[in-house]
Amino acid sequence: MLSILVLISGSGSNLKALLEACDNPLFPAKILAVGADNPAPGLAHAEQFGVPTFVVEPGLFESRGEWSEMLLENVRYHNPDLVVLAGFMKVLPENFVSALSPNLINMHPSLLPAFPGAHAVRDALAAGANTTGATVHIVDAGVDTGPVLAQREVAIAAGVSETELHEQIKAVERTLIVEVVAEIAEGKLNLSERAN
Ligand code: GAR
């Protein structure tokens, strides 16, 4: 059984998909805890499933380094096999990444390497792209640059709004992240091999 810890910043719809999947006793992973960088609305999903939560807010620390150390301490307390960034919107410092690598994965609402960064959906629309999608990748020291584990395309319909397109992508992400976690748990995806 793969033990996972999920970090979020927002509504947590992908977290909810993982909580529902892990609630099935036949699913090969379980969620130990959910952390956030703010009192995110998505933490309520964890509470509904009886999963412990923690919040480590950057504004309460003197430096980004101290914040990330405290975040890492909270993660280590739960000792997960895998950390999933599911809409975690802070860039993590290298010491945090190297402490968990390669067992740290992120989901991103574009077909990386296209449209990295915090506004992937807006950027895809602004570029006039016909297609975008969802990516799950191993986190490395860069921003949205680590080895890609899985991707799925989403067509961009003419006139679609940023909110509508992001919802379409999130619907795809919810399936993709559950599939990727299952594949890691079943040994079909080997993160150490994929990281090299
Ligand atoms: C998801 O689309 C995820 O890919 C994105 O935030 C959303 C979170 O949605 N993450 C990033 O943009 C990271 N760069 P959710 O809170 O409803 O799961």
Boltz pocket constraint, residues with backbone or C-beta under 6 A from the ligand:
constraints:
  - pocket:
      binder: B
      contacts: [[A, 8], [A, 9], [A, 10], [A, 11], [A, 12], [A, 13], [A, 14], [A, 15], [A, 42], [A, 86], [A, 87], [A, 88], [A, 89], [A, 107], [A, 108], [A, 109], [A, 117], [A, 118], [A, 120], [A, 166], [A, 169], [A, 170], [A, 173]]
      max_distance: 6.0
